[in-house]
Amino acid sequence: MKTLGVGFSSVNERTVVAAARAWRGYRARGGKRERVVADFLIGAHAMEQCDRLLSRDRGFYRECFHGLKLLDPSAGLA
């Protein structure tokens, strides 16, 4: 992973708070409890501590994490 330039960063308090806000907004908009906490932690971590997220679940992440740069592997990685 180091050769590819991929690093590790643990989740910090700011990210956990962002995940909680995203979850609260999701539920307030009528979101069902089908989503797990990991979905919100992943999105918040990408938004707060990284520069993008690789995911096919574009709709959920766009709805809950406005401004998050998403890469969809099925659409090609330009």
CNS distance restraints for C-alpha pairs under 8 A (distance, minus, plus):
assign (resid   1 and name CA) (resid   5 and name CA) 6.39 0.50 0.50
assign (resid   1 and name CA) (resid   6 and name CA) 5.22 0.50 0.50
assign (resid   1 and name CA) (resid   7 and name CA) 7.15 0.50 0.50
assign (resid   2 and name CA) (resid   6 and name CA) 5.54 0.50 0.50
assign (resid   2 and name CA) (resid   7 and name CA) 6.57 0.50 0.50
assign (resid   9 and name CA) (resid  49 and name CA) 7.66 0.50 0.50
assign (resid  11 and name CA) (resid  15 and name CA) 6.13 0.50 0.50
assign (resid  11 and name CA) (resid  16 and name CA) 7.01 0.50 0.50
assign (resid  11 and name CA) (resid  45 and name CA) 6.44 0.50 0.50
assign (resid  12 and name CA) (resid  16 and name CA) 6.49 0.50 0.50
assign (resid  13 and name CA) (resid  17 and name CA) 6.26 0.50 0.50
assign (resid  14 and name CA) (resid  18 and name CA) 6.25 0.50 0.50
assign (resid  14 and name CA) (resid  48 and name CA) 7.65 0.50 0.50
assign (resid  15 and name CA) (resid  19 and name CA) 6.16 0.50 0.50
assign (resid  15 and name CA) (resid  41 and name CA) 7.31 0.50 0.50
assign (resid  15 and name CA) (resid  44 and name CA) 5.51 0.50 0.50
assign (resid  15 and name CA) (resid  45 and name CA) 5.65 0.50 0.50
assign (resid  15 and name CA) (resid  48 and name CA) 6.00 0.50 0.50
assign (resid  15 and name CA) (resid  49 and name CA) 7.60 0.50 0.50
assign (resid  16 and name CA) (resid  20 and name CA) 6.26 0.50 0.50
assign (resid  16 and name CA) (resid  41 and name CA) 6.67 0.50 0.50
assign (resid  16 and name CA) (resid  44 and name CA) 7.26 0.50 0.50
assign (resid  17 and name CA) (resid  21 and name CA) 6.24 0.50 0.50
assign (resid  18 and name CA) (resid  22 and name CA) 6.16 0.50 0.50
assign (resid  18 and name CA) (resid  44 and name CA) 5.74 0.50 0.50
assign (resid  18 and name CA) (resid  48 and name CA) 7.98 0.50 0.50
assign (resid  19 and name CA) (resid  23 and name CA) 6.16 0.50 0.50
assign (resid  19 and name CA) (resid  40 and name CA) 4.97 0.50 0.50
assign (resid  19 and name CA) (resid  41 and name CA) 5.30 0.50 0.50
assign (resid  19 and name CA) (resid  43 and name CA) 7.31 0.50 0.50
assign (resid  19 and name CA) (resid  44 and name CA) 5.11 0.50 0.50
assign (resid  20 and name CA) (resid  24 and name CA) 6.11 0.50 0.50
assign (resid  20 and name CA) (resid  40 and name CA) 7.50 0.50 0.50
assign (resid  21 and name CA) (resid  25 and name CA) 6.13 0.50 0.50
assign (resid  22 and name CA) (resid  26 and name CA) 6.04 0.50 0.50
assign (resid  22 and name CA) (resid  40 and name CA) 6.74 0.50 0.50
assign (resid  22 and name CA) (resid  44 and name CA) 7.92 0.50 0.50
assign (resid  22 and name CA) (resid  64 and name CA) 5.65 0.50 0.50
assign (resid  22 and name CA) (resid  65 and name CA) 7.07 0.50 0.50
assign (resid  23 and name CA) (resid  27 and name CA) 6.19 0.50 0.50
assign (resid  23 and name CA) (resid  40 and name CA) 6.49 0.50 0.50
assign (resid  23 and name CA) (resid  64 and name CA) 7.88 0.50 0.50
assign (resid  24 and name CA) (resid  28 and name CA) 6.08 0.50 0.50
assign (resid  25 and name CA) (resid  29 and name CA) 6.21 0.50 0.50
assign (resid  25 and name CA) (resid  64 and name CA) 7.53 0.50 0.50
assign (resid  26 and name CA) (resid  30 and name CA) 6.66 0.50 0.50
assign (resid  26 and name CA) (resid  31 and name CA) 5.12 0.50 0.50
assign (resid  26 and name CA) (resid  64 and name CA) 6.61 0.50 0.50
assign (resid  27 and name CA) (resid  31 and name CA) 4.53 0.50 0.50
assign (resid  27 and name CA) (resid  32 and name CA) 6.68 0.50 0.50
assign (resid  27 and name CA) (resid  33 and name CA) 7.89 0.50 0.50
assign (resid  35 and name CA) (resid  39 and name CA) 6.62 0.50 0.50
assign (resid  36 and name CA) (resid  40 and name CA) 7.38 0.50 0.50
assign (resid  37 and name CA) (resid  41 and name CA) 6.27 0.50 0.50
assign (resid  38 and name CA) (resid  42 and name CA) 5.91 0.50 0.50
assign (resid  39 and name CA) (resid  43 and name CA) 6.26 0.50 0.50
assign (resid  40 and name CA) (resid  44 and name CA) 5.98 0.50 0.50
assign (resid  41 and name CA) (resid  45 and name CA) 5.87 0.50 0.50
assign (resid  42 and name CA) (resid  46 and name CA) 6.17 0.50 0.50
assign (resid  43 and name CA) (resid  47 and name CA) 6.10 0.50 0.50
assign (resid  43 and name CA) (resid  53 and name CA) 7.57 0.50 0.50
assign (resid  43 and name CA) (resid  61 and name CA) 6.48 0.50 0.50
assign (resid  43 and name CA) (resid  65 and name CA) 6.68 0.50 0.50
assign (resid  44 and name CA) (resid  48 and name CA) 5.85 0.50 0.50
assign (resid  44 and name CA) (resid  49 and name CA) 7.98 0.50 0.50
assign (resid  44 and name CA) (resid  65 and name CA) 7.25 0.50 0.50
assign (resid  45 and name CA) (resid  49 and name CA) 5.37 0.50 0.50
assign (resid  45 and name CA) (resid  50 and name CA) 6.69 0.50 0.50
assign (resid  46 and name CA) (resid  50 and name CA) 4.66 0.50 0.50
assign (resid  46 and name CA) (resid  51 and name CA) 6.46 0.50 0.50
assign (resid  46 and name CA) (resid  52 and name CA) 5.81 0.50 0.50
assign (resid  46 and name CA) (resid  53 and name CA) 5.78 0.50 0.50
assign (resid  46 and name CA) (resid  68 and name CA) 7.36 0.50 0.50
assign (resid  47 and name CA) (resid  51 and name CA) 6.90 0.50 0.50
assign (resid  47 and name CA) (resid  52 and name CA) 7.05 0.50 0.50
assign (resid  47 and name CA) (resid  65 and name CA) 7.08 0.50 0.50
assign (resid  47 and name CA) (resid  67 and name CA) 7.82 0.50 0.50
assign (resid  47 and name CA) (resid  68 and name CA) 5.44 0.50 0.50
assign (resid  47 and name CA) (resid  69 and name CA) 7.92 0.50 0.50
assign (resid  51 and name CA) (resid  68 and name CA) 7.92 0.50 0.50
assign (resid  51 and name CA) (resid  69 and name CA) 6.90 0.50 0.50
assign (resid  52 and name CA) (resid  68 and name CA) 6.43 0.50 0.50
assign (resid  52 and name CA) (resid  69 and name CA) 4.67 0.50 0.50
assign (resid  52 and name CA) (resid  70 and name CA) 5.62 0.50 0.50
assign (resid  52 and name CA) (resid  71 and name CA) 7.13 0.50 0.50
assign (resid  53 and name CA) (resid  68 and name CA) 7.52 0.50 0.50
assign (resid  53 and name CA) (resid  69 and name CA) 6.40 0.50 0.50
assign (resid  53 and name CA) (resid  70 and name CA) 4.97 0.50 0.50
assign (resid  53 and name CA) (resid  71 and name CA) 6.03 0.50 0.50
assign (resid  54 and name CA) (resid  70 and name CA) 5.96 0.50 0.50
assign (resid  54 and name CA) (resid  71 and name CA) 4.68 0.50 0.50
assign (resid  54 and name CA) (resid  72 and name CA) 5.92 0.50 0.50
assign (resid  54 and name CA) (resid  73 and name CA) 6.95 0.50 0.50
assign (resid  55 and name CA) (resid  70 and name CA) 6.82 0.50 0.50
assign (resid  55 and name CA) (resid  71 and name CA) 6.21 0.50 0.50
assign (resid  55 and name CA) (resid  72 and name CA) 5.36 0.50 0.50
assign (resid  55 and name CA) (resid  73 and name CA) 6.97 0.50 0.50
assign (resid  56 and name CA) (resid  71 and name CA) 7.84 0.50 0.50
assign (resid  56 and name CA) (resid  72 and name CA) 5.12 0.50 0.50
assign (resid  56 and name CA) (resid  73 and name CA) 6.71 0.50 0.50
assign (resid  56 and name CA) (resid  74 and name CA) 7.12 0.50 0.50
assign (resid  57 and name CA) (resid  61 and name CA) 6.66 0.50 0.50
assign (resid  58 and name CA) (resid  62 and name CA) 5.87 0.50 0.50
assign (resid  58 and name CA) (resid  70 and name CA) 6.99 0.50 0.50
assign (resid  58 and name CA) (resid  72 and name CA) 7.33 0.50 0.50
assign (resid  59 and name CA) (resid  63 and name CA) 6.06 0.50 0.50
assign (resid  60 and name CA) (resid  64 and name CA) 6.16 0.50 0.50
assign (resid  61 and name CA) (resid  65 and name CA) 5.43 0.50 0.50
assign (resid  61 and name CA) (resid  66 and name CA) 7.76 0.50 0.50
assign (resid  61 and name CA) (resid  68 and name CA) 7.58 0.50 0.50
assign (resid  62 and name CA) (resid  66 and name CA) 5.61 0.50 0.50
assign (resid  62 and name CA) (resid  67 and name CA) 7.53 0.50 0.50
assign (resid  62 and name CA) (resid  68 and name CA) 6.96 0.50 0.50
assign (resid  71 and name CA) (resid  77 and name CA) 6.74 0.50 0.50
assign (resid  72 and name CA) (resid  76 and name CA) 6.71 0.50 0.50
assign (resid  72 and name CA) (resid  77 and name CA) 7.20 0.50 0.50
assign (resid  73 and name CA) (resid  77 and name CA) 6.26 0.50 0.50
